[in-house]
Amino acid sequence: MYEKVVNKIVLEDTVYETQLTKKFLNRKKYRPKDKSLVLSYIPGTIRQIFVKQEQRIKRGDSLLILEAMKMKNEIKAEYSGVVKMIAVKENQMVPKNEILIELSLD
């Protein structure tokens, strides 16, 4: 089913052979969350934007309203900083994990 790839791992002077599938080798690698990016956590429509570029914000400030399935979700700042870029416009539809706002963190 999957082609096996043999890799060698050295632990405490002992060499071990392991088989990894191509699917495993081609997986999406883990990346830590970029705290300066505000992403959409669900697909929806941007209804209102409360901030402007170069505006200073504090943790907990409202950034925008993301409407999904007739529910209005208020997106708040997780960190304090300055709004570096607003990547969306009002009434724009966005998919999940789309960049909404980029911050310059304190």
C-alpha positions as CSV (number, residue, x, y, z in Angstrom):
1,M,0.0,0.0,0.0
2,Y,2.7,2.5,1.0
3,E,6.3,2.4,0.0
4,K,8.6,2.1,3.0
5,V,11.7,4.2,3.5
6,V,14.3,2.9,5.9
7,N,15.9,5.5,8.2
8,K,18.6,5.1,10.8
9,I,18.3,6.6,14.2
10,V,21.2,6.8,16.7
11,L,20.3,6.7,20.4
12,E,23.0,6.4,23.0
13,D,25.5,4.9,20.6
14,T,23.0,2.3,19.3
15,V,21.9,2.4,15.7
16,Y,18.2,1.6,15.1
17,E,16.6,1.1,11.7
18,T,13.0,2.3,11.3
19,Q,10.6,2.2,8.4
20,L,8.7,5.4,7.5
21,T,6.0,5.6,4.9
22,K,6.0,8.2,2.1
23,K,2.8,9.6,3.5
24,F,4.5,10.2,6.8
25,L,7.6,11.8,5.1
26,N,5.3,14.1,3.0
27,R,3.1,15.2,6.0
28,K,2.6,18.8,6.8
29,K,5.3,19.7,9.3
30,Y,4.4,21.3,12.6
31,R,5.0,25.0,12.9
32,P,4.5,27.0,16.1
33,K,1.7,29.5,16.0
34,D,2.8,33.0,14.8
35,K,1.4,35.2,17.5
36,S,1.5,38.3,15.3
37,L,-1.2,36.9,12.9
38,V,-4.9,36.9,13.7
39,L,-6.5,34.0,11.7
40,S,-10.1,33.1,11.0
41,Y,-10.9,30.0,13.1
42,I,-14.0,29.3,11.0
43,P,-15.1,30.2,7.5
44,G,-17.4,33.2,7.4
45,T,-18.0,36.8,6.3
46,I,-16.3,39.9,7.7
47,R,-19.2,42.1,8.8
48,Q,-17.4,44.9,10.7
49,I,-13.8,46.0,11.3
50,F,-13.1,48.0,14.4
51,V,-9.4,48.9,14.0
52,K,-7.3,50.8,11.6
53,Q,-3.8,50.3,10.3
54,E,-1.1,51.7,12.7
55,Q,-3.6,51.7,15.6
56,R,-2.3,50.6,19.0
57,I,-4.4,47.9,20.6
58,K,-4.4,46.1,24.0
59,R,-5.1,42.5,24.8
60,G,-8.9,42.0,24.7
61,D,-9.7,44.8,22.3
62,S,-12.3,44.0,19.7
63,L,-10.8,43.7,16.2
64,L,-13.7,42.7,13.9
65,I,-16.9,40.8,13.6
66,L,-16.8,37.4,11.7
67,E,-20.3,36.2,10.8
68,A,-20.7,32.4,10.3
69,M,-24.0,30.6,10.1
70,K,-25.9,33.7,11.1
71,M,-23.8,33.9,14.3
72,K,-21.7,37.1,14.8
73,N,-18.4,36.2,16.4
74,E,-16.4,39.1,17.9
75,I,-12.7,38.5,17.3
76,K,-10.6,40.0,20.1
77,A,-6.9,40.7,20.3
78,E,-5.0,38.0,22.2
79,Y,-1.9,40.2,22.5
80,S,-1.1,43.9,22.8
81,G,0.6,45.7,19.9
82,V,0.1,47.8,16.8
83,V,-2.0,46.9,13.8
84,K,0.5,46.4,11.0
85,M,-1.8,45.3,8.2
86,I,-5.5,44.5,7.7
87,A,-5.8,41.8,5.1
88,V,-9.6,41.7,4.7
89,K,-12.4,44.1,3.9
90,E,-16.0,44.3,5.2
91,N,-18.4,41.9,3.5
92,Q,-15.5,39.7,2.3
93,M,-15.9,35.9,2.7
94,V,-12.9,34.2,4.3
95,P,-12.0,30.5,4.6
96,K,-10.8,28.9,7.8
97,N,-7.2,29.8,8.8
98,E,-7.2,32.9,6.5
99,I,-5.0,35.8,7.7
100,L,-7.3,38.6,8.9
101,I,-4.9,41.1,10.7
102,E,-1.2,41.2,11.2
103,L,0.1,42.8,14.4
104,S,3.4,44.2,15.4
105,L,3.7,42.9,19.0
106,D,5.1,44.9,22.0
